[in-house]
Amino acid sequence: MNVLVRIKRYDPEKDSKAYWDEFRVEADPIDRLLDALNTIKWTMDGTLTYRRSCAHGVCGSDAMRINGRNRLACKVLIRDIGNRVTIEPMLGYPVIKDLVVDMDPFFEKYKSIKPYLINYDTEPGTERLQSPEDRARFDEGTKCILCGACTGSCPSVWGNPDWVGPASIVNAHRFIFDSRDQGGAERLGILGQREGVWRCRTIFNCSDACPRGIPVTDLIEQVKRAIIYSETKGE
Amino acid sequence: MYYKFDVVIVGAGGAGLMAAIQLPNASVAVLSKVYPTRSHTGAAQGGVAAALGNQEEDHWKWHMYDTVKGGDYLVDQPAAEVLTREAIDAVYELEHRGLPFNRTEDGRIDQRRFGGHTRNYGEAPVRRACYAADRTGHMMLQTMYQNAIKNQVRFFNEYLVLDLLLNEGRPCGVVALEIRTGVIHTFHAKAVLFATGGYGRAWRVTSNAFACMGDGMAVAYRRGIPLEDMEMYQFHPTGLYKLGVLLSEAARGEGGKLLNGKGEYFMERYMPTLKDLAPRDIVSRCILQEIHEGRGVDGKDYVYLDLRHLGAKVINEKLPDVTDFARNYLGVEPITEPVPIQPTAHYAMGGIPTDLDARVVIDPHWTPLPGFYAAGEVACVSVHGANRLGTNSLVDLIVFGRRAGKHMAKFITENDYVQLPPQPEDFARKLVDSLYSSTGGESAARVRSTLQNEMDVRVFVERDETGLRHALDTLDGLQEAYTRVQLQDKGKTFNTEMVEAIELGFLLDCAEATIHGALARTESRGAHYRTDYPKRDDENWLKHTLAYKGGKAHDVRLDYKDVLLIDDPIFKPKERKY
């Protein structure tokens, strides 16, 4: 089928501001939208710029705003979008060129919540034990591929780009609720501050945007409750 | 710009990061052409093998036996011993570092079956693969990246390696392109590790990411370092039909079975003991035989992977991601329908030759190139021989990534910097400038596409002399066409057209070494099946291929290196039956 692909373009070396470009692409209904972008790049306009790697939804490179929602271009099929699609870079991130945004601030926020296991005990000779129930407690957050789709869909981030954002909180949740971790208080201290969880207004855009099906807003709520509970407990 | 670090690691997948986190007291730079969490290690699904014995009795020596036999005896046996012994401790290290493995009822790391992994030297399948649902590689990559953050490793994200710097034959750093700005940088280092992964994009139907373009292999090859056993390339039996996206072997580990167009579970006919859990090279050949003999589905070139009998609970809990791929991309519901699959290009057993400490060795006499290391898929140590067992790629990453890191830690305290050669960036600048200035009118996409079609047809599961000679002639033409590749994008900022063109050059080099090795090896062993030489020939071919770059496609020089065997009758080469 023939698809009209509208893409927001911007090349800092040539353009004073972004503009809309259009391409007509022949595509199979079961092609990925990423395939259509590749067709454009490889046969029509080599300057079209976007990120991609695994092409099956696990590496998180090709998050972009597709018909107004953040999606991975490799997880959207042509048959799902019909014969017309609009693609923009994700909001909430500085644009580098075309659909490529600067992810450095995103990863800096991720680092700020100490995204690693903190455990002060001596390591045992074999594995640390953990029950299947305790393991299940933080399973959702482990699915995160750090694509940034949730953070780029969040109006609280758009309003305040310095805010830590949903992806970082999901990853904090992954450790706070891991029975092996002893850094929960440190992380809750960070997230209990002004730029922490409280800027979340429970809008649910993040949950809708997540290509991994993580219930992002629920996990943020769990972190909020943990902060309230631990503060109460502390006093 | 000029940077100076004790250690420069190129590649931020499992091997590169595992090495990086072994170096807490050194100055370490990790260069990655993608953000580290995008690395292809993250796509690994099924598990990481280690004889923990959490589910049933197991021993590293059984694992070693399976590895050696699975590799059709082209495995260097001392390396397989290191791999399987140290796998146990390396898995515990990852658990301690936070990797969220699935757990047994008593809280230990859960383990499941995988192809070619057996108890008591081939008796029956054993539960050896430690796993985290069907996203073990994702969890591993995340855990290692998290630990690298904890260790404050310095990352240079979206930097593409262009050259390995040698001064009078001694490694002293790398040159890389900063993709965001188009600026070329020199990294001066005492030790350099290549951990850049494989080159699965040389084929069209592939499980590999767009990033898997053979960067490290080609950069080393261009500097006179040989590539070992490149003809040994694995085609995974179960890629989604036409797409090549992987459906993990874990699906068969959990009980999934292959089904032909006549409704027969055909693997029991070929391999009565291990059936669907026979090693990948064998299963891929069996699928092709079914197709050749008219038992593909609807007479076409695919068969089914049948998971229906596993039930919704097992599928949803243990195979959630891979079954989602079938739903998303083929519109097939694995709980109620069989999934169309075909063999897909998957893994390079070959690569840059290394020793047990991941040091690069450059000739049949194991002469090291001091300060240059390689680990992971880019390297050939050789633990996979002629065919890798499922889950052993992740084992390779953690064991030899760790060994590389530890050896480099020692090396940098005992050695000083080698001076950079004059004009270190010359070679890289010429490469980039010639692409900017080319007016040849050729399209990189066309050259790449022609290569992929040729490899899919003539350098696939089955090969023969006529086909391989044809492939070599095609490659010769493509190398000539490559010199005429012209870019539309002449900009400096995030020029992915430039990146793709440079990568295409890497891919052509890897294909060249692959075809030459395959043409010369007149036997069938593991993944290398020659229809004109269908038998294994230990008398003449129990040896590793070393391919050295010449000028053009036809000018490759081949040399050979003995396979290292251990004096133990259990590991003596014999016929492979399952």
Boltz contact constraints between the chains, C-beta under 6 A:
constraints:
  - contact:
      token1: [A, 12]
      token2: [B, 493]
      max_distance: 6.0
  - contact:
      token1: [A, 13]
      token2: [B, 491]
      max_distance: 6.0
  - contact:
      token1: [A, 13]
      token2: [B, 493]
      max_distance: 6.0
  - contact:
      token1: [A, 42]
      token2: [B, 445]
      max_distance: 6.0
  - contact:
      token1: [A, 46]
      token2: [B, 488]
      max_distance: 6.0
  - contact:
      token1: [A, 46]
      token2: [B, 489]
      max_distance: 6.0
  - contact:
      token1: [A, 46]
      token2: [B, 497]
      max_distance: 6.0
  - contact:
      token1: [A, 47]
      token2: [B, 488]
      max_distance: 6.0
  - contact:
      token1: [A, 47]
      token2: [B, 489]
      max_distance: 6.0
  - contact:
      token1: [A, 49]
      token2: [B, 494]
      max_distance: 6.0
  - contact:
      token1: [A, 49]
      token2: [B, 496]
      max_distance: 6.0
  - contact:
      token1: [A, 52]
      token2: [B, 210]
      max_distance: 6.0
  - contact:
      token1: [A, 53]
      token2: [B, 34]
      max_distance: 6.0
  - contact:
      token1: [A, 53]
      token2: [B, 38]
      max_distance: 6.0
  - contact:
      token1: [A, 53]
      token2: [B, 209]
      max_distance: 6.0
  - contact:
      token1: [A, 53]
      token2: [B, 210]
      max_distance: 6.0
  - contact:
      token1: [A, 53]
      token2: [B, 211]
      max_distance: 6.0
  - contact:
      token1: [A, 54]
      token2: [B, 43]
      max_distance: 6.0
  - contact:
      token1: [A, 54]
      token2: [B, 209]
      max_distance: 6.0
  - contact:
      token1: [A, 56]
      token2: [B, 245]
      max_distance: 6.0
  - contact:
      token1: [A, 58]
      token2: [B, 42]
      max_distance: 6.0
  - contact:
      token1: [A, 58]
      token2: [B, 43]
      max_distance: 6.0
  - contact:
      token1: [A, 59]
      token2: [B, 38]
      max_distance: 6.0
  - contact:
      token1: [A, 59]
      token2: [B, 42]
      max_distance: 6.0
  - contact:
      token1: [A, 61]
      token2: [B, 38]
      max_distance: 6.0
  - contact:
      token1: [A, 96]
      token2: [B, 494]
      max_distance: 6.0
  - contact:
      token1: [A, 97]
      token2: [B, 493]
      max_distance: 6.0
  - contact:
      token1: [A, 97]
      token2: [B, 494]
      max_distance: 6.0
  - contact:
      token1: [A, 100]
      token2: [B, 494]
      max_distance: 6.0
  - contact:
      token1: [A, 111]
      token2: [B, 149]
      max_distance: 6.0
  - contact:
      token1: [A, 115]
      token2: [B, 146]
      max_distance: 6.0
  - contact:
      token1: [A, 116]
      token2: [B, 146]
      max_distance: 6.0
  - contact:
      token1: [A, 116]
      token2: [B, 147]
      max_distance: 6.0
  - contact:
      token1: [A, 116]
      token2: [B, 150]
      max_distance: 6.0
  - contact:
      token1: [A, 117]
      token2: [B, 98]
      max_distance: 6.0
  - contact:
      token1: [A, 123]
      token2: [B, 96]
      max_distance: 6.0
  - contact:
      token1: [A, 126]
      token2: [B, 92]
      max_distance: 6.0
  - contact:
      token1: [A, 127]
      token2: [B, 92]
      max_distance: 6.0
  - contact:
      token1: [A, 127]
      token2: [B, 95]
      max_distance: 6.0
  - contact:
      token1: [A, 127]
      token2: [B, 109]
      max_distance: 6.0
  - contact:
      token1: [A, 129]
      token2: [B, 107]
      max_distance: 6.0
  - contact:
      token1: [A, 130]
      token2: [B, 103]
      max_distance: 6.0
  - contact:
      token1: [A, 130]
      token2: [B, 107]
      max_distance: 6.0
  - contact:
      token1: [A, 131]
      token2: [B, 107]
      max_distance: 6.0
  - contact:
      token1: [A, 132]
      token2: [B, 103]
      max_distance: 6.0
  - contact:
      token1: [A, 135]
      token2: [B, 103]
      max_distance: 6.0
  - contact:
      token1: [A, 142]
      token2: [B, 100]
      max_distance: 6.0
  - contact:
      token1: [A, 146]
      token2: [B, 37]
      max_distance: 6.0
